Structure formats: structure tokens, C-alpha cells
């Protein structure tokens, strides 16, 4: 479907809201097109993102769909939209509101120590007429359970300002100082505001369905949310550098994708946004990937956000292992293991991309890189705190033992290919990371016997990779039985497998930059050279392009690293967000959004550039 004819807004045009329990996507026309209640991985109540009849919630000027400006309140995940109509000017602010914690959360109970501030399980939208007079419209049309169940509305009280929507076993409350009318499955309101006048609406799914009492209360809740985000960001260590805005937006996005009750981080807010336009490469990313642990810990510790890093490590420590003692490649944000995949064939999908998937069938795949991710994360965390928590040592032992047993076996690789298992170089590399980090952790624990055992096995893995995983051209290949390239080999210098001065590392980085890019953006692999069990081409992967920045920095090519970084900054969404992929031909974002992996890789790449710039300053 041509983007110019599509009823779906471009993926990059959505604004992301979060209360660290769930998140919302707001389209440019003021419609909330994605919101799952009460948690990130719950069923959607507004799902227009995946089907134009699956629920939406618009609040803005009547009969005007294109805003004048949209921006985050600086340092927050609170959205401001300014509208110019023929008769006046209007500003709308949207927030999933946060505030002082008042007691136990029975909606999404905490397993981590609760913080001083927490979600109020409420979406608040305020509007102010800046000049002239503007007619404001509210249209709330939920469709519960991913669009399957239209809402049944019930007016509450006798003043027509409150109504409850019920469906599929859920209820939320709509409150507003406008007069509500019920039309089938929709709640609607219209009101003319004059200069200086305000209005509000709010959705509440708290246990008591509490809501703002008036516009002043609604504004106060939004202001408290702004204060929360700015106070949180003030704890981050962000350098005074031209990359600071991108680092800060990425930090806010990663925090926004963190599930506060358990410390888990979702890979993305959404499910089934296509990697291939109109294709089948559509996945549910609302879960926690164990391989993300090391990238998450790197970013959090770089930003000095040690509390979040510790919360995430405690989540990992609580996870139930598989029967052989290893961890799955992904878990639910509540730690559950079963993520059985189903499809919702009645939904059209974003621009016709089928199928829409709920759950992720890769959860029980064999992916041997998981051990390295866990152990690298534990070493990062231990080095940062100069302390190895006692409860993490059994995890070190179990993951090192599992890595020793598994690394020689083929697997599905870092990209979760659904084709034949192979001896992927990236998986062998992460096996080396696992035993290398385990040996270092044993040394910290003063366990000489395990240190020697694990170090010897790490050396065996390294020798195996260098014997079987390097092509005749001296380039790290995708797997042992191919000459194809794979962007995951860019991780070799980033994890210290070989120094950046090694000719095989330089050759690998330059081969990826030369032969695995489109207009300077990096592909994961060539789909016509890789048996991934799927059809169709895919876009360039943004995380891989950020890895190229880091890898170029690792081999000392800072001018080239900066050039790739600047190219990536130019294609950020209008609000500074990144999805999973970038389609070069049409210059648009593809895949689930916002994508944690993309923002984590941005932070690492930016950190390497900042460090090099500071070193140059010191050497002047």
C-alpha cells in the first residue's frame, strides 16, 4: 500500500507516553492508537495501530487533523501538541501520570522495592485555548481484547461528566469537565473554549477508578509527572556534548520501557509492526530478551543509573531457569516462561502486514548467546559496585556450566532465525564471552579452580572461532558453513574478543561497512543468503548501524564513526525516537517502536564518540 494512500500514520510520527507500567502511542491527529491495560503486555484497548477499527481515543480541535507543532516537554515523556485553527490557537498536553506513592499497587503488584513515585494508572489530557475560540472534540471508542470486544458504556452519576467503559472483563473510567454523550460504542463530547479557558479528560484503570476532580487537578497531575521525569533525568550522568539531546531522549525512552513492578525492560512497546512492508516479518516485542541484559547494563551504568541497573539484575536473578539450568532467551515482564504465539487474523495489520502476532514463538528456541549476555551483565554490575551479590553466584555457576555444554552445538543465532540451526559465529562469540566473564568473576570470588577451568574453555572457544569462523578474506563470517556476512560479528571488538588493531577485526568491520549496507545503513544479513525461514526483504537494522559506529570507533576510524552517527541522527523520528528498522528506499521507519535495542546501541555509540572527543581535548 502506498504510504501516501495509507490510512495509517507513519510509524515515526507516533509519540510515546509511559508511566513505567504501560505505554501509549499518540498519532499526530491527537488519537491514542495504542494502549494496553494495565501493563505493557496486556491486551490493547486502543489498537488502531494494527487495524483502523480496533479502538482509538482522540482529544483535540474539531475538524482539524494536522497540528502546528508537537514536542516533548523537555526532559520528560509528556507530550505537548499545538494546534492552529481558523478561529484560534490550542495546546494539548498528554501524560500517563506519575505521582507520590500512596499505598500498595493492587493493579500491577510490585516484586521490587516500590519507589517514592509510581503510576496512578491514569491517562490525563489537558487543553488550553491560547487565543481566539476553538471547538474541542473528545471521541473515546475503545475496543477491548485487541479489537474483539466493543465497549459497553455506562454513565456514572447524574452530571454527564463521568462514564465507565466495560468489555472483555475490563473496566476503565472516562472523566471530563465536558458533557459526555454515548453513541453506541463511543463516548463523545464537544465544547467551545475561549482565550484562557481550559478543559481536561482522563482515563483511569486504578483499583478505585480515581480521576481528577477538575481541570486544575488534571493540570497538577501532569505537572507532577513532568517533575517526576525531570527529577529522574537529573540523576543521570549525561555529558555536555552535542550528542546530549539524543542521549537524554534515549535514556527517557529506556526508562519508559521499564516495567517498574519487576525491573524488567520490554524490547519495544508494540507488536506486529512490520519489518517488511505488507510482509510476514511481524513480531511481538513486549517481552524481556535476556540478550538485552548486557546492553541494558552498559547503558544504565554509563548513565550512572545504578538503581535501575540493580533492579534489572534482580529481575534476572529471580527468573526460573529451564530444565538444564539455562535461562530462556526471553521472558514475560512478570517473569513467566510461556509466551506461546497466536495470531489475530481478524485484524488487518499495519498497512496490511499479516499476521498480527500475540506472544512470541521464539521463546523456547535454542540460542547459545544467552549465557554470554547474562554473565557479561553480572560482570558489568559487579565491576560497577565492586561487589558480587551472593544471590548472583549460583547464576554464574549455572550459566557457565550450561555454556560449556552448549557452545559446540548449532542454534538459531542472535536473530532467532526460523530456518535450520547453524554454527553461528555470534553465538560462539557469546559462548566465549560467557566463559571469559565467568573466569573473571571466579577470580573476583577468589575461586582459582573454577577460574582456571573456565579460562581454559574460553581459550578453546576462541581458537575454534578463529579456525572455522574466519573466511579466506580474513573476515568473520555469519556461520561456519557460509561466506555470508552478518552484522552481529561487529560485536567481536565491542566485547573484547580481539583488539581493534587485529587485522581480522578491521577486515570484518570494513566488509560490513562496504558490503552489508544500503546507503550507509547496515542490514542484519542479506535475506537471499540466509535461511531464516521467512520470505521477503527487510529494512536496515538501526541497532546494527549503531554497532557500526561503535566498531569503527574501536578500530580507530573516528571520522567514519562520526559520519555514520550523524547520518543516524538525521533519520531519528520528529520526536527523537527510533523504531527497529529504517527502510532506505522510502526513508521511513519500520518495525516495532520505540525499540529499546536501537536506543541502547545509540547510547553506547555516543559514549564512544564522547570519550574520544574528551581524550582529544585532554591531549591538546
C-alpha positions in Angstrom: 0.0 0.0 0.0 1.4 3.4 -0.9 2.3 5.5 2.2 0.5 8.5 0.5 -2.7 6.5 0.4 -2.4 4.7 3.7 -4.9 5.5 6.5 -2.1 4.6 9.0 0.2 7.3 10.2 3.9 6.7 9.6 5.5 4.7 12.4 7.9 7.5 13.0 5.1 10.1 13.6 3.8 8.4 16.8 4.6 10.0 20.2 5.5 7.6 23.1 4.0 8.1 26.5 4.9 5.9 29.6 4.2 5.5 33.3 6.7 2.6 33.6 3.8 0.1 33.8 2.3 0.6 30.3 2.8 2.9 27.4 0.7 4.7 24.7 1.3 5.8 21.2 -0.4 9.1 20.1 -0.8 9.9 16.4 -0.3 13.4 15.0 -4.1 13.9 14.8 -4.4 13.6 18.6 -5.6 10.0 18.6 -4.3 7.4 21.1 -3.9 4.5 18.7 -2.1 2.1 21.1 -2.7 1.4 24.8 -2.6 -1.9 26.6 -4.1 -2.1 30.1 -2.9 -2.4 32.7 0.6 -3.5 31.6 2.8 -3.3 28.6 1.9 -6.9 27.5 -1.8 -6.8 28.4 -4.5 -6.8 25.6 -4.9 -3.5 23.9 -8.0 -1.3 24.5 -6.9 1.1 21.8 -5.5 -0.8 18.8 -5.9 1.4 15.8 -2.2 1.0 15.2 -3.0 -2.5 13.9 -6.5 -2.1 12.5 -8.4 1.1 11.9 -11.4 -0.3 13.7 -9.6 -1.6 16.8 -10.1 1.3 19.1 -8.9 4.9 19.4 -9.2 8.0 21.7 -8.9 11.4 20.2 -8.8 14.7 22.0 -8.2 17.9 20.0 -9.8 20.6 17.9 -12.9 19.6 15.9 -12.4 19.1 12.2 -8.7 19.9 12.3 -6.3 16.9 12.0 -2.8 18.4 11.3 -1.1 20.0 14.3 1.2 23.0 14.1 3.8 21.6 16.4 4.5 18.6 18.5 7.2 18.2 21.1 8.0 16.6 24.4 8.1 18.8 27.4 11.9 19.0 27.7 13.4 16.2 29.8 10.1 14.2 30.0 7.8 11.7 28.4 5.0 14.2 28.5 3.7 15.3 25.1 2.6 18.8 24.0 0.7 19.4 20.8 0.0 22.9 19.5 -2.9 23.5 17.1 -3.8 26.4 14.9 -7.4 26.5 13.7 -9.2 29.1 11.6 -10.6 30.7 14.8 -7.8 30.3 17.3 -4.9 28.5 18.9 -4.9 25.5 21.2 -2.4 23.5 23.2 -3.0 19.9 24.4 -0.8 18.0 26.9 -0.8 14.3 27.2 0.6 12.2 30.1 0.4 8.8 31.6 0.6 10.3 35.0 3.0 9.6 37.9 2.8 10.8 41.5 3.7 10.1 45.1 3.1 6.5 46.0 0.1 6.3 48.4 0.0 2.5 49.2 0.3 -1.0 47.7 -0.4 -1.3 44.0 -3.0 -4.0 43.6 -3.4 -3.4 39.8 0.2 -4.3 38.9 1.8 -5.5 42.1 5.5 -4.9 42.8 8.1 -7.5 43.4 10.8 -4.9 43.6 11.0 -2.3 46.4 8.5 0.5 45.5 9.9 3.9 44.8 8.7 7.2 46.2 6.8 7.9 43.0 4.7 5.4 41.0 2.0 5.3 38.4 -1.5 6.5 39.1 -2.9 4.1 36.4 -4.3 7.1 34.6 -4.0 8.9 31.2 -4.6 12.6 31.6 -5.1 15.0 28.7 -5.4 18.8 29.2 -6.3 21.5 26.8 -5.9 25.3 26.9 -7.2 27.9 24.4 -4.3 30.3 23.8 -6.1 32.7 21.6 -9.5 33.2 19.9 -12.1 30.4 20.3 -11.7 26.8 19.4 -14.2 23.9 19.5 -12.7 20.9 21.2 -13.7 17.4 20.4 -13.4 14.2 22.5 -14.1 10.8 20.9 -13.3 7.7 23.0 -14.0 4.5 21.2 -12.3 1.6 22.9 -12.3 -2.0 21.6 -11.1 -4.4 24.2 -9.0 -7.6 23.7 -7.2 -6.3 20.6 -10.3 -5.0 19.0 -12.6 -8.0 19.5 -15.0 -6.5 22.1 -16.6 -3.1 21.6 -17.1 -1.1 24.8 -20.3 -1.0 26.8 -20.7 2.4 28.2 -22.5 3.4 31.5 -22.9 7.0 32.6 -21.8 7.4 36.3 -23.7 10.0 38.4 -26.2 12.5 37.1 -24.0 15.3 35.8 -22.8 13.6 32.5 -19.1 14.1 33.3 -18.2 10.5 34.0 -18.7 7.2 32.2 -17.4 3.7 32.6 -16.3 1.5 29.6 -16.6 -2.2 30.1 -15.6 -5.2 27.9 -13.7 -8.5 28.0 -13.6 -8.4 31.8 -12.1 -5.0 32.0 -13.4 -1.6 33.1 -11.9 1.9 32.9 -13.4 5.3 33.7 -13.6 8.3 31.5 -13.8 11.6 33.4 -14.0 15.1 31.9 -15.4 18.6 32.6 -17.1 18.4 29.2 -20.6 16.9 28.8 -20.4 13.2 27.7 -22.8 11.7 25.3 -22.9 7.9 24.5 -23.2 6.9 20.9 -23.0 3.1 20.5 -19.5 2.0 21.5 -18.3 5.6 21.7 -18.2 8.3 24.3 -18.2 11.8 22.8 -18.0 15.4 23.9 -17.7 18.8 22.2 -17.1 22.2 23.8 -16.0 25.7 22.7 -13.1 27.2 24.6 -12.4 30.9 24.6 -9.0 32.5 25.2 -7.6 31.4 28.6 -10.2 28.7 29.2 -9.2 25.1 29.8 -10.7 21.6 29.8 -9.5 18.1 30.5 -10.3 14.4 30.1 -8.8 11.4 31.8 -9.0 7.6 31.7 -8.5 5.7 34.9 -8.0 2.0 35.4 -6.8 2.2 39.0 -8.5 -0.1 41.6 -10.8 2.7 42.7 -11.1 4.3 39.2 -10.0 7.5 40.9 -9.8 10.5 38.5 -9.0 14.3 38.5 -11.8 16.3 40.2 -11.4 19.3 37.9 -9.1 20.9 35.3 -6.9 22.3 38.0 -6.4 18.9 39.5 -5.7 17.4 36.0 -3.1 20.1 35.3 -1.5 19.4 38.7 -1.1 15.7 37.9 0.5 16.5 34.5 2.9 18.9 36.3 3.7 16.3 38.9 4.6 13.9 36.0 6.8 16.5 34.4 8.6 16.9 37.8 9.0 13.1 38.1 10.7 12.7 34.7 13.0 15.7 35.2 13.9 14.6 38.7 14.7 11.2 37.4 16.8 12.5 34.5 18.7 14.7 36.8 20.2 11.6 38.4 21.7 10.5 35.0 25.3 11.4 34.1 24.9 12.9 30.6 27.9 14.8 29.2 27.8 18.4 28.0 28.2 17.4 24.3 26.4 17.9 21.1 25.1 14.3 21.5 23.5 15.1 24.8 19.9 15.6 23.4 20.0 12.2 21.7 21.4 10.5 24.8 18.8 12.1 27.1 15.9 11.1 24.8 17.3 7.6 24.6 17.6 7.4 28.4 14.0 8.6 28.8 12.8 6.0 26.3 14.7 3.1 28.0 13.2 4.2 31.4 9.8 4.5 29.7 10.1 0.9 28.5 11.0 -0.4 32.0 8.3 -2.2 33.9 8.7 -0.7 37.4 7.0 -3.6 39.4 9.7 -6.1 38.4 12.6 -4.1 36.9 12.2 -5.8 33.5 12.6 -3.9 30.3 10.4 -4.6 27.2 12.1 -4.8 23.9 9.5 -2.4 22.4 6.1 -1.1 23.2 4.3 -2.7 20.3 3.6 -6.0 18.5 3.4 -6.8 14.8 4.6 -3.5 13.2 6.2 -4.8 10.0 9.9 -5.2 9.3 8.9 -5.8 5.7 6.0 -3.6 4.3 3.0 -5.8 3.9 5.0 -8.8 4.8 5.1 -11.6 7.4 8.1 -10.4 9.5 5.9 -9.1 12.3 6.7 -10.0 15.9 5.5 -9.3 19.4 8.3 -7.4 21.2 6.5 -6.7 24.5 8.8 -9.0 26.5 12.3 -9.1 28.0 15.1 -10.6 26.0 17.9 -11.9 28.1 20.5 -10.9 25.4 19.4 -7.3 26.1 20.7 -7.5 29.6 24.3 -6.7 28.7 23.4 -3.8 26.5 20.9 -2.5 29.1 23.5 -2.7 31.9 26.1 -1.0 29.8 23.8 1.9 29.1 22.4 2.2 32.6 25.9 2.2 34.2 27.3 4.6 31.6 24.5 7.0 32.6 25.1 6.4 36.3 21.6 4.9 36.7 22.7 2.3 39.1 19.4 1.8 40.8 17.7 0.8 37.5 20.7 -1.5 36.8 20.3 -3.2 40.1 16.5 -3.6 39.6 17.1 -5.3 36.3 19.8 -7.6 37.7 17.4 -8.6 40.5 14.8 -9.4 37.9 17.2 -11.7 36.1 18.2 -13.3 39.3 14.6 -14.2 40.1 13.9 -15.9 36.7 13.1 -19.5 36.6 15.7 -21.5 34.5 14.9 -24.2 32.1 15.3 -27.9 32.9 19.1 -27.8 32.0 19.7 -24.8 34.2 20.0 -22.3 31.4 17.8 -19.2 31.0 15.3 -18.8 28.2 16.1 -16.3 25.5 13.1 -14.2 26.7 10.6 -14.0 29.5 7.4 -12.1 30.2 7.8 -8.9 32.2 6.4 -10.7 35.2 9.0 -13.5 34.7 6.6 -16.0 33.1 8.2 -18.5 30.8 5.3 -19.5 28.5 5.0 -16.9 25.7 3.0 -19.1 23.3 2.4 -17.3 20.0 -1.0 -16.9 18.5 -2.3 -14.8 15.6 -5.3 -12.4 15.4 -6.3 -13.0 11.8 -9.3 -10.7 12.0 -7.0 -7.7 12.3 -5.9 -6.0 9.1 -2.4 -5.4 10.4 -0.4 -2.1 9.9 -0.8 -1.3 6.2 -1.9 -4.9 5.6 1.1 -6.6 7.2 0.0 -10.1 8.3 -0.2 -11.8 10.6 -0.7 -9.9 13.8 1.0 -11.9 16.5 0.4 -12.1 20.2 3.2 -13.9 22.1 6.5 -14.9 20.6 7.2 -18.4 19.3 10.9 -18.0 19.6 10.7 -18.1 23.4 11.8 -21.8 23.5 14.4 -21.6 20.7 18.0 -22.7 21.4 20.1 -19.6 21.3 23.5 -20.1 22.8 24.3 -16.4 23.1 22.1 -16.1 26.2 24.8 -17.3 28.6 27.3 -14.6 27.5 24.7 -11.9 27.8 23.9 -12.9 31.4 27.5 -13.3 32.5 28.7 -10.1 30.9 25.9 -8.3 32.7 26.9 -9.8 36.0 30.5 -8.8 35.5 29.5 -5.3 34.5 27.3 -5.0 37.5 30.0 -6.4 39.8 32.7 -4.1 38.5 30.5 -1.1 38.9 29.6 -1.9 42.5 32.9 -3.7 43.5 30.6 -6.4 45.0 29.3 -9.7 43.7 25.9 -10.2 45.4 25.7 -13.7 47.0 22.4 -14.5 45.2 24.1 -14.0 41.8 26.9 -16.5 42.2 24.6 -19.6 41.7 23.6 -17.9 38.4 27.2 -17.5 37.4 27.8 -21.2 38.1 24.7 -22.4 36.3 25.2 -20.2 33.2 28.9 -21.1 32.9 28.1 -24.8 33.2 25.4 -24.5 30.6 27.6 -22.5 28.2 30.4 -25.2 28.4 27.8 -27.8 27.4 26.1 -25.8 24.7 28.7 -23.8 22.8 29.6 -26.6 20.4 26.0 -27.1 19.3 24.3 -25.3 16.4 21.5 -22.9 17.3 19.2 -20.3 15.8 21.6 -17.4 16.3 21.1 -13.9 17.6 18.5 -13.0 15.1 16.2 -16.0 16.0 16.3 -17.5 12.5 13.4 -19.9 11.9 15.5 -22.0 9.5 17.9 -24.8 10.1 20.2 -24.5 13.2 23.7 -23.4 12.3 27.1 -22.8 14.0 26.6 -19.0 14.1 29.8 -17.1 14.8 27.9 -14.6 17.0 26.7 -17.5 19.2 30.2 -18.9 19.5 31.5 -15.4 20.3 28.9 -15.1 23.1 30.0 -18.5 24.4 33.5 -17.1 24.6 32.1 -14.0 26.4 30.3 -16.4 28.9 33.4 -18.3 29.9 35.7 -15.3 29.8 33.4 -13.3 32.1 32.8 -16.4 34.3 36.5 -16.8 34.8 36.9 -13.1 35.7 34.0 -13.4 38.2 35.6 -16.5 39.7 38.8 -14.5 40.1 36.9 -11.8 42.0 35.5 -14.5 44.2 39.0 -16.0 44.6 37.9 -19.4 43.2 41.1 -20.3 41.5 39.9 -23.8 40.3 36.8 -22.5 38.5 38.8 -19.6 37.2 41.3 -21.9 35.5 38.6 -24.2 34.2 36.5 -21.5 32.7 39.5 -19.6 31.3 40.8 -22.8 29.5 37.4 -23.3 27.9 37.2 -19.7 26.8 40.5 -20.2 25.1 39.2 -23.3 23.3 36.2 -21.4 22.0 38.4 -18.6 20.7 40.6 -21.0 18.9 37.5 -22.7 17.3 36.1 -19.4 16.1 39.4 -18.3 14.6 39.8 -21.7 12.9 36.3 -22.1 11.5 34.6 -18.7 11.7 37.1 -16.6 9.6 36.8 -16.6 5.8 39.7 -16.7 3.4 39.5 -12.9 3.2 40.2 -12.8 6.9 36.6 -11.7 7.8 34.3 -13.2 10.5 31.5 -15.0 8.7 27.9 -15.5 9.6 28.2 -19.1 10.4 30.8 -21.9 9.8 29.2 -23.1 6.6 28.9 -19.9 4.6 30.8 -16.9 3.3 27.9 -14.6 4.0 28.3 -11.6 6.2 26.4 -10.9 9.4 26.2 -7.6 11.3 26.4 -9.4 14.6 30.1 -10.0 14.0 30.6 -6.3 14.8 30.2 -7.3 18.4 33.6 -9.0 18.4 35.6 -5.8 19.1 32.9 -4.4 21.4 33.1 -7.5 23.7 36.9 -7.5 23.6 37.2 -10.8 21.7 40.1 -9.4 19.7 41.6 -5.9 19.9 40.6 -3.3 17.4 44.1 -3.4 16.0 43.7 -7.0 14.9 43.6 -7.3 11.1 40.6 -9.7 11.2 38.6 -7.2 13.2 39.5 -4.4 10.8 38.7 -6.6 7.8 35.3 -7.6 9.3 34.2 -4.0 10.2 35.2 -2.8 6.7 33.5 -5.7 5.0 30.2 -4.9 6.8 30.5 -1.2 6.0 31.3 -1.9 2.4 29.1 -5.0 1.5 26.3 -5.1 4.1 24.9 -1.6 3.9 22.3 0.3 1.9 23.1 4.0 1.6 25.3 3.7 4.6 22.7 1.9 6.8 23.5 -1.7 8.0 21.5 -4.8 7.2 21.5 -7.7 9.6 22.3 -10.0 6.8 21.3 -10.5 3.1 18.0 -12.3 3.2 18.8 -14.0 -0.1 21.9 -15.5 1.5 20.4 -16.6 4.8 17.9 -19.3 5.6 15.8 -17.5 8.2 12.6 -19.4 7.4 10.9 -16.3 6.1 10.2 -14.7 2.8 10.7 -11.1 1.7 13.3 -8.4 2.1 13.7 -6.4 5.3 14.9 -2.9 6.1 18.2 -1.9 7.5 18.5 -2.6 11.3 19.2 0.5 13.3 21.0 -1.3 16.1 23.4 -2.7 13.5 24.1 0.8 12.2 24.8 2.0 15.8 27.1 -1.1 16.2 29.0 0.0 13.2 29.6 3.4 14.8 31.0 1.6 17.9 33.0 -0.8 15.8 34.5 2.0 13.7 35.5 3.7 16.9 37.0 0.5 18.2 39.4 0.3 15.2 40.2 4.0 15.5 38.2 5.3 12.5 36.6 8.2 14.4 35.9 10.3 11.3 33.9 7.5 9.7 32.2 6.7 13.1 31.1 10.3 13.4 29.8 10.3 9.8 27.6 7.2 10.4 26.4 8.7 13.7 25.4 11.9 12.1 23.5 10.0 9.4 21.6 8.1 12.1 20.8 11.2 14.0 19.3 12.8 10.9 16.8 9.9 10.4 15.5 9.9 14.0 11.8 10.4 14.2 10.5 14.0 14.6 10.4 13.3 18.3 13.8 11.7 18.6 12.6 8.1 18.7 13.8 5.1 16.8 11.9 2.0 15.6 13.7 -1.2 14.8 14.5 -0.7 11.2 14.9 2.0 8.5 13.7 1.5 5.0 16.2 3.3 2.8 14.1 3.3 -0.4 11.2 5.2 1.2 13.2 6.8 4.0 10.8 5.6 6.7 10.9 3.7 10.0 9.8 0.1 10.1 9.2 -2.5 12.9 8.2 -2.1 16.5 8.5 1.3 18.2 10.1 2.6 20.2 12.8 0.0 20.1 14.9 -0.4 23.2 17.8 -2.1 21.3 18.1 0.9 19.0 18.3 3.4 21.8 20.6 1.2 23.9 23.0 0.9 20.9 22.8 4.7 20.4 23.9 5.3 24.0 26.9 3.0 23.6 27.9 4.5 20.3 27.5 8.1 21.6 29.6 7.1 24.7 32.5 6.0 22.5 32.4 9.3 20.5 32.1 11.4 23.6 35.1 9.6 25.2 37.2 10.1 22.1 36.3 13.8 22.0 37.3 14.2 25.6 40.6 12.4 25.1 41.3 14.8 22.2 40.6 17.8 24.4 42.9 16.5 27.1 45.7 15.9 24.6 45.7 19.5 23.2 
